[in-house]
């Protein structure tokens, strides 16, 4: 896959590589795509949660029960 960039964006990518954080421009672009993919997944999960029914109230009792479940699971 080849991607054409205007000179200003090409210069920006080259600056990022020159800083030493990335060894190639392809590595930099792949990292940007991974971040966007993660952001998109997070957005989808948040939207799904926002449209779902309300869950249990996260009060002291909720966390006590959660700790008990985790401790019981760790003993197994």
N, C-alpha and C positions, 0 to 999 in steps of 0.2 A: 504494500500500500504506500502510495506517495501522497504527501500532503503539501499543498502550496500555501505559503504564508506571505503576507505583505512584508516588506523590508523591516518595518518597525517590530513586528512580532518575531521575525527571524532573529533580529538583533537581540531581543529580549531572551529568547531561548538560548542563544549562544552565550549571553551573559551568565545565565543560570549554570550552564555547563562549565564556563570558565571559572566560576566560583569554586568548583571542585565538588559540589554536592552530587553531581551526576557525571558519568563518564562520557555519555553521548547525548545528542539531542533526542534520539529515539527513547532512551531511558527516561528522560525528563517528560516527554509526551506520554509514555506509558504510565508514569506515576500520576500525572494529571488525570488520565482516564480512569485509573483505579480509584482515585479520590472522588471523582464525579460519580462513579459506579456506587461507591459506599454512601455518598450523599443521597443519591437517588433511592437506594435501598432504605436508608434511614427515613427519608421523607415518606416512602410508602408505608413503613411500619407505623410512623407517627399518625399518618392519615387513617390507617386502619384502626389504630387505638382510639383516635378521636371519634370515629364513627361507631365504635362498639358500645355496648351497654356499660354502665358504671360498674366498677369492680368493688372489692372490699375496701373499706376505709383503712388506710395505713396508719393505725394508731399504735399505742404501746402493746395492746393485746395482740394485734396482728403480728408485730415483730417478735413477741414472745413465742407465739405459735410457730412462726417461721424458724426461729432458732431451735426449737424443739425438734422440728422436722429435719433440719440440717444435722443436728447432733445425732439423731436416731439413724439417719442415713449414713453418717460417718462411722458409726459403730458396726454397721453391717459389713 
